[in-house]
Amino acid sequence: MQRLLSDINNNTYKPVYLLYGDEAYLRLQYRQKLKDAIVPPEDNINYAYFHGRDINVDEVIGLAETLPFFADRRAIFLEDTGLAKEDNEKLTKYISEGIPDTTVIVMTEQEVDKRKKLYKAIDKKGLCISFDRQSPDTLKKWILGRIKKEGKQITGRTLDVFLETVGDDMFGLSTELDKLLAYTYDRSVISEEDIAAVCSVRLSVKVFDMIDMIGKKKSSDAIRMYHELLEMKESPFGILALIIRQFNIMLHICDLADRGVRQQTIAEEVKLSPYITGKYLAQIKNFTLKEIKDALRLCAQTDEGVKTGNLNAELGVEMLIIKCSNAN
């Protein structure tokens, strides 16, 4: 990212950029930075945008060869084309042989294949930048920066609660933070109660709470929560995946805790914040090690049954919840 910012600050650009990775918020933020720097907002003549998998590569190359009209550069933006996962011979050859100095091509993709010739050509002639999910520490600094800018404060624990409630997707975080700042417009301190009042709770948190009910042998409450998720149009496949993930995390934490590993070290090992790790440590007290292993065995059976079509997904997950809740 620093190399890209350096290009913008120095007004010297590579012929082609590839912005990729899971963090869409950052991908689009830096794409916009490039657009704003290369072509003025009112210049629609020297700017072209292509989206989707059905773009015409010949048309892109033809535009790239066209001199800019009363400007230093022409900017061509390609988004979600899938080209970075393929070997498009025309585009690969064109980039390899040299794009005119008057043209900058910016590709924005979620996934790439670094083994492909096109990726290698872009990496050699231009700049490939990966925008991955940010670490909790990085997200906290970003959130704190926005909160401080608004003249507000938040405690470390409340910030942990916000991240656990909303998740680590920066688009989601930005939206929920806007809601939180608006809700507390007349107050300087953001509280956990404010988060509970206005922030949308991500699916994994709801599944965590549902497994709490399973651990406490409250089968009817766990089923009620499951039905509420289905009413919210959540997929039983996604719910099952999160149940499996959570029991796997619980097994890992249980093993570490049984070996006397400290909470901070456990948090580092499982890549969770100490606050969230503490919640897991409290949760596993409602399960025996055998119950966690049995739950994972039942999860595997359910997953196989659903994937092979031998078991209805919605009913299969419900039966899984009942069996885990009633385990001895």
C-alpha positions in Angstrom: 0.0 0.0 0.0 2.9 2.3 0.7 4.2 1.9 -2.8 0.8 2.8 -4.2 0.6 5.9 -2.0 4.1 6.8 -3.1 3.1 6.7 -6.7 0.1 8.9 -6.1 2.1 11.4 -4.0 4.8 11.6 -6.7 2.3 11.6 -9.6 4.3 8.7 -11.3 2.3 5.7 -12.1 2.9 2.1 -13.1 1.2 1.0 -16.4 -1.0 -1.5 -14.6 -2.2 -2.1 -11.0 -3.9 -5.2 -9.6 -5.7 -4.6 -6.3 -7.0 -7.9 -4.8 -7.9 -9.7 -1.6 -10.8 -10.3 0.8 -11.0 -6.8 2.3 -13.3 -5.2 -0.3 -13.4 -1.9 1.7 -9.7 -1.3 1.3 -9.7 -2.5 -2.3 -12.3 0.0 -3.3 -10.8 2.8 -1.1 -7.5 2.5 -2.9 -9.1 2.1 -6.3 -10.9 5.4 -5.7 -7.6 7.0 -4.6 -6.1 6.0 -7.9 -9.0 7.3 -9.9 -9.1 10.7 -8.1 -5.3 11.1 -8.6 -5.1 10.0 -12.3 -8.2 11.7 -13.8 -10.2 14.7 -12.5 -13.8 14.0 -11.4 -15.2 15.9 -14.4 -13.1 14.1 -17.0 -15.3 11.3 -18.4 -13.5 11.3 -21.7 -10.2 9.8 -20.4 -11.9 7.4 -18.0 -13.3 4.0 -18.8 -14.9 1.4 -16.5 -15.5 -2.3 -17.3 -17.3 -4.6 -14.9 -18.0 -8.4 -15.0 -16.7 -11.4 -16.7 -18.0 -10.6 -20.2 -15.7 -7.7 -21.0 -14.2 -7.3 -24.5 -10.4 -7.4 -24.1 -10.0 -6.1 -27.6 -12.0 -3.0 -26.7 -9.9 -2.5 -23.5 -6.7 -2.7 -25.6 -8.0 -0.4 -28.2 -8.8 2.2 -25.6 -5.4 1.7 -23.9 -3.8 2.5 -27.3 -5.8 5.7 -27.7 -4.0 8.9 -26.7 -5.7 10.9 -23.9 -7.7 13.9 -24.9 -6.2 17.1 -23.6 -4.8 15.3 -20.5 -1.6 13.5 -19.5 -3.2 10.1 -18.9 -6.0 7.8 -19.8 -7.3 5.6 -16.9 -9.0 2.2 -17.6 -10.6 0.4 -14.6 -11.5 -3.3 -14.7 -13.5 -4.8 -11.8 -14.6 -8.3 -11.0 -13.7 -9.6 -14.4 -12.1 -12.9 -13.2 -9.2 -12.2 -15.6 -6.7 -12.4 -12.7 -7.5 -16.1 -12.3 -7.1 -16.9 -15.9 -4.5 -16.9 -18.7 -5.9 -14.4 -21.1 -3.3 -14.5 -23.9 -4.2 -11.2 -25.5 -4.1 -9.1 -22.3 -1.0 -11.0 -21.0 0.9 -10.3 -24.3 -0.3 -6.7 -24.3 0.9 -6.0 -20.7 4.2 -7.9 -21.3 5.0 -5.9 -24.5 4.3 -2.6 -22.8 1.3 -0.4 -22.2 1.8 3.2 -23.5 3.1 5.7 -20.9 -0.2 7.7 -21.4 -2.4 4.8 -20.1 -2.9 3.3 -16.6 -4.9 0.1 -16.2 -6.3 -0.6 -12.7 -7.7 -4.1 -12.1 -9.8 -4.8 -8.9 -10.5 -8.4 -8.1 -11.3 -10.5 -5.0 -9.3 -13.6 -6.1 -6.2 -14.1 -8.2 -4.1 -17.0 -9.3 -0.4 -16.2 -8.9 0.6 -19.1 -11.0 -1.0 -17.6 -14.1 1.0 -15.8 -16.7 -1.3 -12.7 -16.5 -0.6 -12.2 -12.8 3.1 -12.7 -13.4 3.1 -10.1 -16.2 1.3 -7.6 -14.0 3.7 -8.2 -11.2 6.7 -7.7 -13.5 5.4 -4.6 -15.3 3.2 -3.0 -12.7 2.2 -3.5 -9.1 0.1 -6.2 -7.4 -1.3 -5.3 -4.0 -3.1 -7.7 -1.6 -5.8 -6.3 0.7 -6.4 -9.0 3.3 -8.7 -9.0 6.3 -7.1 -6.7 8.9 -5.8 -7.9 12.3 -7.9 -6.9 15.4 -5.1 -4.5 16.4 -5.2 -2.7 13.1 -9.0 -2.5 13.1 -8.9 -1.1 16.7 -6.5 1.6 15.6 -8.7 2.5 12.6 -11.9 2.6 14.8 -10.3 4.6 17.5 -9.0 7.1 15.0 -12.6 7.7 13.7 -14.0 7.8 17.2 -11.4 10.3 18.4 -12.0 12.5 15.3 -15.6 12.8 16.4 -14.5 13.8 19.9 -15.7 10.6 21.6 -14.2 7.9 23.8 -14.5 4.2 24.1 -13.0 1.7 26.6 -10.9 -1.2 25.5 -13.5 -3.7 26.7 -16.3 -1.8 24.8 -14.2 -1.8 21.7 -13.8 -5.6 22.0 -17.6 -5.9 22.3 -18.1 -3.8 19.2 -15.7 -5.9 17.1 -17.2 -9.2 18.4 -20.7 -7.9 17.7 -20.1 -6.5 14.2 -17.2 -8.6 12.9 -14.0 -7.8 11.0 -15.5 -6.7 7.6 -14.5 -3.1 7.2 -17.7 -2.2 5.2 -19.8 -3.6 8.0 -17.7 -1.9 10.7 -17.9 1.4 8.9 -21.7 1.2 8.6 -22.2 0.2 12.2 -19.8 2.8 13.5 -21.7 5.5 11.6 -24.9 4.3 13.3 -23.1 4.3 16.7 -21.7 7.8 16.3 -25.1 9.1 15.2 -26.8 7.4 18.2 -24.4 8.9 20.7 -24.3 12.4 19.0 -25.0 14.2 22.3 -22.6 12.1 24.5 -18.8 11.8 24.6 -18.5 8.2 25.8 -19.7 5.1 23.8 -21.0 2.3 26.0 -21.8 -1.4 25.6 -25.5 -0.5 26.0 -25.2 1.8 22.9 -23.8 -1.1 20.9 -26.6 -3.4 22.0 -29.2 -0.7 21.1 -28.2 0.1 17.5 -25.6 -2.4 16.1 -26.5 -5.3 13.9 -25.3 -8.6 15.5 -23.3 -10.8 13.1 -24.4 -14.4 12.6 -21.4 -16.0 14.4 -22.3 -14.1 17.6 -25.9 -15.5 17.4 -24.5 -19.0 16.9 -22.2 -18.5 19.8 -25.2 -17.7 22.0 -27.1 -20.7 20.6 -24.3 -23.0 21.6 -24.4 -21.4 25.1 -28.0 -22.7 25.3 -26.8 -26.1 24.1 -24.1 -26.3 26.8 -26.7 -25.4 29.4 -29.0 -28.2 28.1 -31.7 -25.7 27.2 -32.8 -27.5 24.0 -36.0 -25.4 23.5 -34.1 -22.1 23.8 -31.4 -23.3 21.3 -34.1 -24.5 18.8 -36.0 -21.2 19.2 -32.8 -19.2 18.4 -32.2 -21.5 15.4 -35.7 -20.9 14.1 -35.2 -17.1 14.5 -32.1 -17.3 12.4 -34.0 -19.2 9.7 -36.8 -16.6 9.8 -34.1 -14.0 9.2 -33.2 -15.9 6.0 -29.9 -17.2 7.3 -28.8 -20.4 5.5 -28.8 -23.6 7.4 -25.5 -24.4 5.6 -23.9 -21.3 6.9 -25.2 -22.0 10.4 -23.9 -25.5 10.3 -20.5 -24.2 9.2 -20.3 -21.8 12.1 -21.4 -24.5 14.6 -18.6 -26.7 13.3 -16.1 -23.8 13.5 -17.1 -23.0 17.1 -16.9 -26.5 18.4 -13.4 -26.8 16.8 -12.3 -23.6 18.5 -13.7 -24.9 21.8 -11.8 -28.2 21.5 -8.6 -26.3 20.8 -9.1 -23.9 23.7 -10.1 -26.8 26.0 -6.9 -28.7 25.2 -4.8 -25.6 25.9 -6.6 -24.8 29.1 -6.3 -28.4 30.4 -2.5 -28.0 29.8 -2.4 -24.9 32.0 -1.8 -22.4 29.3 -2.5 -18.8 30.3 -5.5 -17.0 28.7 -3.2 -14.4 26.9 -1.2 -17.2 25.3 -4.4 -19.1 24.4 -5.7 -16.0 22.7 -2.5 -15.7 20.7 -2.6 -19.4 19.8 -6.2 -19.3 18.5 -5.9 -15.8 17.0 -8.7 -14.3 19.1 -8.7 -11.3 21.4 -8.3 -12.0 25.1 -11.8 -10.8 25.7 -13.3 -13.3 23.2 -11.0 -16.0 24.5 -12.4 -15.3 27.9 -15.9 -15.9 26.6 -14.9 -19.2 25.1 -13.3 -20.2 28.4 -16.5 -19.5 30.2 -18.5 -21.4 27.6 -16.5 -24.6 27.7 -17.3 -24.9 31.4 -20.7 -26.1 30.3 -19.3 -28.9 28.3 -17.2 -31.9 29.1 -14.3 -32.8 26.7 -16.3 -35.8 25.6 -19.4 -33.7 24.8 -17.3 -31.4 22.6 -15.8 -34.4 20.7 -19.2 -36.0 20.4 -20.6 -32.8 19.1 -17.9 -32.6 16.4 -18.6 -36.2 15.4 -22.3 -35.4 15.1 -21.4 -32.3 13.1 -19.3 -34.4 10.7 -22.2 -36.8 10.2 -24.7 -34.0 9.6 -22.4 -32.2 7.2 -21.9 -35.4 5.2 -25.6 -36.2 5.2 -26.4 -32.7 3.9 -23.7 -32.6 1.3 -24.7 -36.0 -0.1 -28.3 -35.1 -0.2 -29.3 -37.8 2.2 -30.4 -35.3 4.8 -32.5 -32.1 4.5 -30.2 -29.2 5.6 -32.8 -27.3 7.7 -34.0 -30.5 9.5 -30.5 -31.9 9.8 -29.2 -28.9 11.7 -32.2 -28.9 14.0 -31.7 -32.6 14.9 -28.0 -31.8 15.5 -28.9 -29.1 18.0 -31.3 -31.4 19.8 -28.8 -34.3 20.0 -26.0 -31.9 21.3 -28.4 -30.3 23.8 -29.5 -33.7 25.2 -26.0 -35.3 25.3 -25.1 -36.9 28.6 
